[in-house]
Amino acid sequence: MSDTLRPETNEQLLDAVKWATTEKKPLEILATGSKRAFGRPMQTAATLDMSKLSQIKVYEPAELFMTAEAGASMSDVTKALEEAGQHLSFEPPDLGPLLGGDVGQGSIGGVVATNIAGPRRIKEGAARDHVLGFHAVSGRGEEFKSGGTVVKNVTGFDLSKLMAGSFGTLAVMSEVTVKTLPAPEKTRTILISWKADGIYDHAAMSAMAQALGSPHDVSAAAHLPAMAAKKSAVDYVSGANGAITALRLEGPEPSVKHRAASLAEELKGFGAVEELHTKNSKTFWREVRDVQVFVGRDDLPVVWRLSVPPMSGAHTAIELLEDLHGEVIYDWGGGLIWLGLSSVESDANDEFIRSTVAKVGGHATLVRAPSELRSSVPVFQPLSAAEQLVTEKINEGFDPNGVLNPGRMYQGI
């Protein structure tokens, strides 16, 4: 049974990593562990639990930034932001329930380390685009920091973008500084209803493309095929007989009202058009953000996250579902496909899925699967020879002894 180290200060964190480096003891890095099942399983000698480093150190709403220790819970971060009328505009999802955990258990460090983003990704970017700076301890047992509290502090190599999405494999972040923005005053969602026979996903891609290309400043675009639409908690969608395409508009009330009316008029040729106002809109997009349709679904134990060109979304999904039994939902205007599969094949259908996605220049990530599958197939998109070399050199520079989350992303790295 591995030991658990729980540093309460930066000095204790430094000592813990120095010990691991000196003794060559691999560490599993976590805070709340909400995304522990995201990535490859690891064999480690000890767990470095960052949950005690959980304070919001500085929050300056007028200056639009927050500095928090990496273990700060997203529930605390969100509460502080909401009290000031602000939010993290990249809309980080709560993937804990999808991965078998509880709601609201994620940490700000985990959000940055996994570089996740929600439906507003098409407009605001991912977590890496909102990290202003961080403090960390490398696998060499050395403290370092990058950036600050404003974008202009970034010069030379932008290490914040390197750390975001590294899954704790390069360094242990002790604190992060993120950009905050005013939350939208009002939200409306335009819903296009499609017939129940479920053959209209291609038209939905066209509708989302038209909306995103319009001057109405659409902040999110998603499509739920009939099976997914029926599982939504939103009253209107629950009663729908077929698929739903959703388009979100945000901002001051007069602007949102005008843009929603104009967009609805432009899209009425695709199908019946309705509106969700702020309360139901927030519920709907939270479900899309957290992939709620696949939460608690024992009948869909494997979940893939596929990134493809938006107009290729429906074609790619149909090609996959012709041979695989499962369900899909589309986010990011069709550029993100969540694919839930009912069967647990020995290879998680890895080669077929990745070859299908590669035809359109996309890539695939295995987000949810039993640990034996995540050990036997690549969880993240396999690296080319050049990418492999660069990745190994970066890891060697930050963590030459491989003590921080070894093999979490790629076997042998």
C-alpha positions as CSV (number, residue, x, y, z in Angstrom):
1,M,0.0,0.0,0.0
2,S,1.5,3.3,-1.1
3,D,2.1,6.2,1.3
4,T,0.2,9.5,1.1
5,L,2.0,12.8,1.4
6,R,-0.2,15.8,2.2
7,P,1.9,19.0,2.1
8,E,0.3,22.0,3.9
9,T,2.9,24.6,2.8
10,N,5.1,25.2,-0.3
11,E,8.1,24.2,1.8
12,Q,6.6,20.8,2.6
13,L,5.7,20.4,-1.1
14,L,9.2,21.1,-2.1
15,D,10.5,18.6,0.5
16,A,8.1,15.9,-0.7
17,V,9.2,16.2,-4.3
18,K,12.9,16.4,-3.4
19,W,12.5,13.1,-1.4
20,A,10.8,11.5,-4.4
21,T,13.5,12.7,-6.7
22,T,16.4,11.6,-4.5
23,E,14.8,8.2,-3.7
24,K,13.5,7.8,-7.3
25,K,10.0,7.1,-5.9
26,P,7.3,7.8,-8.4
27,L,4.4,9.9,-7.2
28,E,0.7,10.1,-8.1
29,I,-0.3,13.7,-8.1
30,L,-3.8,14.6,-7.1
31,A,-6.0,17.0,-5.2
32,T,-9.6,15.9,-4.9
33,G,-9.1,13.0,-7.3
34,S,-12.2,13.8,-9.4
35,K,-10.3,13.1,-12.6
36,R,-8.2,10.2,-11.3
37,A,-9.7,7.8,-13.8
38,F,-8.9,10.1,-16.7
39,G,-5.6,8.9,-18.2
40,R,-3.5,5.7,-18.0
41,P,-3.4,3.8,-14.7
42,M,0.0,4.2,-12.9
43,Q,2.2,2.2,-10.6
44,T,3.5,4.6,-8.0
45,A,5.3,4.4,-4.6
46,A,3.3,7.2,-3.0
47,T,0.5,9.7,-3.5
48,L,1.1,13.4,-3.3
49,D,-2.2,14.8,-2.1
50,M,-2.5,18.5,-2.8
51,S,-5.9,18.9,-1.1
52,K,-4.4,20.9,1.9
53,L,-3.1,23.6,-0.4
54,S,-6.6,24.8,-1.1
55,Q,-6.8,28.6,-0.4
56,I,-7.9,31.3,-2.7
57,K,-5.0,33.6,-2.1
58,V,-5.9,36.7,-4.1
59,Y,-9.0,37.7,-5.9
60,E,-9.2,41.1,-7.5
61,P,-12.5,41.4,-9.5
62,A,-11.7,44.9,-10.7
63,E,-8.3,43.6,-12.0
64,L,-9.9,40.5,-13.5
65,F,-7.7,37.8,-12.0
66,M,-7.7,35.2,-9.2
67,T,-4.7,33.5,-7.7
68,A,-5.5,30.2,-5.9
69,E,-3.6,27.3,-4.6
70,A,-3.8,24.3,-6.8
71,G,-6.0,22.3,-4.5
72,A,-8.7,25.0,-4.2
73,S,-12.0,23.4,-5.0
74,M,-13.9,24.5,-8.0
75,S,-17.0,24.9,-5.9
76,D,-15.2,27.5,-3.7
77,V,-13.7,29.2,-6.8
78,T,-17.1,29.3,-8.5
79,K,-18.9,30.7,-5.4
80,A,-16.3,33.5,-5.1
81,L,-16.7,34.4,-8.7
82,E,-20.5,34.3,-8.6
83,E,-20.6,36.6,-5.6
84,A,-18.6,39.2,-7.7
85,G,-20.7,38.6,-10.8
86,Q,-17.8,36.9,-12.6
87,H,-16.9,33.6,-14.1
88,L,-14.2,31.5,-15.8
89,S,-15.3,32.2,-19.4
90,F,-13.8,28.9,-20.7
91,E,-16.6,27.1,-18.7
92,P,-14.6,24.2,-17.2
93,P,-16.7,21.1,-17.0
94,D,-17.2,18.9,-14.0
95,L,-16.1,15.5,-15.2
96,G,-16.2,13.9,-11.8
97,P,-19.7,12.4,-12.2
98,L,-18.8,11.2,-15.7
99,L,-15.9,9.3,-14.3
100,G,-17.9,7.8,-11.4
101,G,-17.3,10.5,-8.7
102,D,-19.5,13.1,-7.0
103,V,-20.6,16.5,-8.3
104,G,-18.5,19.6,-7.6
105,Q,-15.3,17.8,-6.4
106,G,-12.8,19.2,-8.9
107,S,-9.9,21.5,-8.2
108,I,-8.6,24.5,-10.0
109,G,-5.2,22.7,-10.4
110,G,-6.9,19.8,-12.0
111,V,-8.8,22.0,-14.4
112,V,-5.5,23.6,-15.6
113,A,-3.6,20.3,-15.6
114,T,-6.2,18.6,-17.8
115,N,-6.8,21.8,-19.9
116,I,-10.5,21.1,-20.1
117,A,-13.1,23.5,-21.4
118,G,-16.9,23.6,-21.9
119,P,-19.3,24.7,-24.7
120,R,-17.8,28.2,-24.8
121,R,-14.5,26.8,-26.0
122,I,-15.4,27.8,-29.6
123,K,-15.4,31.5,-28.5
124,E,-13.2,31.7,-25.5
125,G,-10.6,29.0,-25.9
126,A,-9.5,26.3,-23.4
127,A,-8.0,26.6,-19.9
128,R,-4.5,27.3,-21.2
129,D,-5.8,30.5,-22.8
130,H,-6.8,31.9,-19.4
131,V,-3.8,30.9,-17.2
132,L,-1.8,34.0,-16.5
133,G,0.8,32.4,-14.3
134,F,1.7,29.6,-11.9
135,H,4.1,28.5,-9.2
136,A,5.4,24.9,-9.3
137,V,8.0,22.4,-8.3
138,S,9.6,20.4,-11.1
139,G,10.5,16.8,-11.0
140,R,14.1,17.9,-10.4
141,G,13.0,19.2,-7.0
142,E,13.3,22.8,-8.0
143,E,10.8,25.6,-7.5
144,F,10.0,27.8,-10.4
145,K,7.3,30.2,-11.6
146,S,6.0,31.7,-14.8
147,G,3.8,34.6,-15.7
148,G,2.0,36.9,-13.3
149,T,-1.3,38.6,-13.0
150,V,-1.6,40.2,-16.4
151,V,-1.1,38.8,-19.9
152,K,1.8,41.2,-20.6
153,N,3.9,39.4,-18.0
154,V,4.4,36.5,-20.4
155,T,7.7,36.8,-22.2
156,G,9.8,34.2,-23.9
157,F,8.5,30.6,-23.5
158,D,4.9,30.6,-22.2
159,L,5.2,27.8,-19.7
160,S,1.6,28.2,-18.6
161,K,0.5,26.7,-21.9
162,L,3.0,23.9,-21.5
163,M,1.7,23.1,-18.0
164,A,-1.9,23.2,-19.1
165,G,-2.8,19.8,-20.4
166,S,0.4,18.1,-19.0
167,F,-1.7,16.0,-16.5
168,G,0.9,16.6,-13.7
169,T,3.7,14.9,-15.6
170,L,6.2,17.8,-15.7
171,A,5.8,19.6,-12.4
172,V,3.5,19.9,-9.4
173,M,1.7,23.3,-9.5
174,S,1.3,24.8,-6.1
175,E,-0.8,27.8,-7.2
176,V,-2.3,29.2,-10.4
177,T,-3.4,32.6,-11.5
178,V,-6.3,32.7,-13.9
179,K,-8.1,35.4,-15.8
180,T,-11.7,36.2,-14.7
181,L,-14.4,38.0,-16.7
182,P,-17.9,39.4,-16.0
183,A,-20.6,36.8,-16.2
184,P,-23.3,37.4,-18.8
185,E,-26.3,39.3,-17.7
186,K,-28.8,37.3,-19.6
187,T,-28.7,34.0,-21.6
188,R,-31.1,32.7,-24.2
189,T,-30.9,29.5,-26.2
190,I,-32.5,29.0,-29.6
191,L,-33.7,25.4,-30.0
192,I,-34.3,23.8,-33.4
193,S,-36.5,20.7,-33.1
194,W,-36.0,17.9,-35.6
195,K,-38.2,14.9,-36.5
196,A,-38.0,11.8,-34.4
197,D,-36.4,9.6,-37.0
198,G,-33.0,10.9,-36.2
199,I,-31.6,11.3,-39.8
200,Y,-31.1,15.0,-39.6
201,D,-27.6,15.3,-38.0
202,H,-26.1,16.6,-41.3
203,A,-28.7,19.4,-41.4
204,A,-27.9,20.2,-37.8
205,M,-24.2,20.7,-38.7
206,S,-25.3,23.2,-41.4
207,A,-27.6,25.0,-38.9
208,M,-24.8,25.3,-36.4
209,A,-22.4,26.5,-39.0
210,Q,-24.8,29.1,-40.2
211,A,-25.5,30.4,-36.7
212,L,-21.8,30.5,-35.8
213,G,-21.0,32.4,-39.0
214,S,-23.8,34.9,-38.4
215,P,-23.2,38.4,-36.8
216,H,-25.2,37.3,-33.7
217,D,-22.3,36.3,-31.5
218,V,-23.3,32.8,-30.7
219,S,-21.3,31.5,-27.7
220,A,-22.1,27.8,-27.9
221,A,-23.6,25.4,-30.4
222,A,-24.6,21.8,-29.6
223,H,-26.7,19.1,-31.1
224,L,-28.4,16.3,-29.2
225,P,-29.7,13.4,-31.3
226,A,-33.2,12.1,-30.2
227,M,-31.9,9.6,-27.6
228,A,-29.8,12.3,-25.9
229,A,-32.5,14.9,-26.1
230,K,-35.0,12.7,-24.3
231,K,-32.6,12.4,-21.3
232,S,-32.2,16.2,-20.8
233,A,-33.5,17.6,-17.5
234,V,-34.8,20.7,-19.4
235,D,-38.6,20.5,-19.5
236,Y,-39.0,21.4,-23.2
237,V,-36.2,19.0,-24.3
238,S,-37.6,16.2,-22.2
239,G,-40.9,16.4,-24.1
240,A,-39.3,16.5,-27.5
241,N,-39.9,13.7,-29.9
242,G,-36.7,14.1,-31.8
243,A,-33.3,15.7,-31.9
244,I,-32.5,19.2,-30.7
245,T,-30.0,21.7,-32.0
246,A,-29.1,24.4,-29.4
247,L,-27.5,27.8,-30.0
248,R,-26.6,30.1,-27.1
249,L,-26.6,33.9,-27.0
250,E,-25.3,35.9,-24.0
251,G,-24.9,39.5,-22.9
252,P,-27.0,42.5,-21.9
253,E,-30.7,41.8,-22.0
254,P,-31.7,44.1,-24.8
255,S,-28.9,42.8,-27.0
256,V,-29.7,39.2,-26.3
257,K,-33.4,39.7,-26.9
258,H,-32.7,41.3,-30.3
259,R,-30.1,38.8,-31.4
260,A,-32.2,35.8,-30.3
261,A,-35.2,37.1,-32.4
262,S,-33.0,37.7,-35.4
263,L,-31.3,34.3,-35.2
264,A,-34.6,32.5,-34.7
265,E,-36.0,34.2,-37.8
266,E,-32.9,33.2,-39.9
267,L,-33.0,29.5,-38.7
268,K,-36.7,28.8,-38.9
269,G,-36.3,27.2,-42.3
270,F,-34.5,24.2,-40.6
271,G,-37.3,23.3,-38.3
272,A,-39.5,24.4,-35.4
273,V,-37.8,27.0,-33.3
274,E,-38.3,27.7,-29.6
275,E,-36.4,29.6,-26.9
276,L,-35.0,28.8,-23.5
277,H,-34.5,31.7,-21.2
278,T,-31.7,32.2,-18.6
279,K,-32.6,29.5,-16.0
280,N,-33.3,26.7,-18.4
281,S,-30.5,27.7,-20.6
282,K,-28.0,27.4,-17.7
283,T,-29.4,24.0,-16.9
284,F,-29.2,22.8,-20.4
285,W,-25.6,24.0,-21.1
286,R,-24.4,22.6,-17.8
287,E,-25.7,19.2,-18.9
288,V,-23.8,19.6,-22.2
289,R,-20.7,20.8,-20.5
290,D,-20.6,17.9,-18.0
291,V,-21.7,15.3,-20.6
292,Q,-24.6,14.5,-18.3
293,V,-26.2,12.2,-20.9
294,F,-23.5,9.6,-20.3
295,V,-23.3,10.0,-16.5
296,G,-24.3,6.8,-14.6
297,R,-24.8,4.9,-17.8
298,D,-23.7,1.3,-17.1
299,D,-25.0,0.5,-20.6
300,L,-22.3,2.9,-22.0
301,P,-19.2,2.1,-20.0
302,V,-16.7,3.5,-22.6
303,V,-16.7,7.2,-23.6
304,W,-14.5,8.7,-26.3
305,R,-13.9,12.4,-26.9
306,L,-13.4,13.0,-30.6
307,S,-12.2,16.3,-32.1
308,V,-13.0,16.8,-35.8
309,P,-13.7,19.6,-38.2
310,P,-17.2,20.8,-37.4
311,M,-18.8,20.0,-40.7
312,S,-17.3,16.5,-40.6
313,G,-19.0,15.7,-37.3
314,A,-22.2,14.0,-38.5
315,H,-20.4,12.0,-41.3
316,T,-17.8,10.8,-38.8
317,A,-20.4,9.8,-36.2
318,I,-22.5,7.9,-38.7
319,E,-19.5,6.0,-40.0
320,L,-18.6,5.0,-36.4
321,L,-22.1,4.0,-35.4
322,E,-22.6,1.9,-38.5
323,D,-20.2,-0.6,-36.9
324,L,-20.3,0.3,-33.2
325,H,-23.3,0.2,-30.8
326,G,-23.5,3.5,-28.9
327,E,-24.7,7.1,-28.8
328,V,-23.3,10.5,-29.5
329,I,-23.8,14.1,-28.7
330,Y,-22.1,17.0,-30.5
331,D,-20.6,20.2,-29.0
332,W,-18.5,23.0,-30.4
333,G,-20.6,23.4,-33.5
334,G,-20.0,19.7,-34.3
335,G,-16.3,19.9,-33.8
336,L,-16.5,17.9,-30.6
337,I,-18.2,14.5,-30.6
338,W,-18.8,12.6,-27.3
339,L,-19.1,8.9,-28.2
340,G,-20.5,6.5,-25.7
341,L,-20.1,2.8,-26.5
342,S,-22.1,-0.1,-25.0
343,S,-19.5,-2.9,-25.4
344,V,-16.2,-3.2,-23.7
345,E,-13.9,-4.6,-26.4
346,S,-10.4,-5.7,-25.6
347,D,-9.0,-2.8,-27.6
348,A,-11.9,-0.3,-26.9
349,N,-12.2,-0.2,-30.7
350,D,-9.1,2.0,-30.6
351,E,-7.8,1.4,-34.2
352,F,-11.1,1.7,-35.9
353,I,-12.1,4.9,-34.1
354,R,-8.7,6.6,-34.6
355,S,-8.5,5.6,-38.2
356,T,-12.0,6.9,-38.9
357,V,-11.3,10.2,-37.1
358,A,-7.9,10.5,-38.9
359,K,-9.6,10.5,-42.3
360,V,-10.9,14.1,-41.5
361,G,-7.8,15.2,-39.7
362,G,-9.2,14.7,-36.2
363,H,-8.0,13.0,-33.1
364,A,-9.5,10.9,-30.3
365,T,-9.1,10.6,-26.5
366,L,-10.4,7.7,-24.4
367,V,-12.0,9.6,-21.5
368,R,-13.8,6.8,-19.6
369,A,-13.1,3.0,-19.6
370,P,-12.2,0.3,-17.2
371,S,-8.6,0.5,-15.9
372,E,-7.5,-2.6,-17.9
373,L,-8.5,-1.0,-21.1
374,R,-6.8,2.3,-20.2
375,S,-3.6,0.2,-19.6
376,S,-3.7,-1.7,-22.9
377,V,-4.6,1.0,-25.4
378,P,-3.5,4.6,-25.9
379,V,-5.7,7.0,-23.9
380,F,-4.4,10.1,-25.7
381,Q,-3.8,10.5,-29.4
382,P,-0.6,8.5,-30.3
383,L,2.4,10.7,-31.0
384,S,4.3,10.8,-34.3
385,A,8.0,10.1,-34.2
386,A,8.8,13.8,-34.1
387,E,6.2,14.5,-31.4
388,Q,7.5,11.5,-29.4
389,L,11.1,12.9,-29.5
390,V,10.0,16.4,-28.4
391,T,7.8,15.1,-25.6
392,E,10.6,12.9,-24.3
393,K,13.0,15.8,-24.3
394,I,10.6,18.1,-22.5
395,N,9.9,15.4,-19.9
396,E,13.6,14.9,-19.5
397,G,14.1,18.6,-18.9
398,F,11.5,18.9,-16.2
399,D,11.4,15.4,-14.7
400,P,14.5,13.4,-15.7
401,N,13.8,10.6,-13.1
402,G,10.2,10.2,-14.1
403,V,8.8,10.7,-10.6
404,L,5.7,12.8,-11.4
405,N,2.7,10.9,-12.7
406,P,4.9,8.5,-14.7
407,G,3.0,7.0,-17.7
408,R,-0.2,9.0,-17.0
409,M,-0.3,10.2,-20.6
410,Y,1.9,7.9,-22.6
411,Q,3.4,4.5,-21.8
412,G,7.1,4.8,-21.0
413,I,7.1,8.6,-20.7
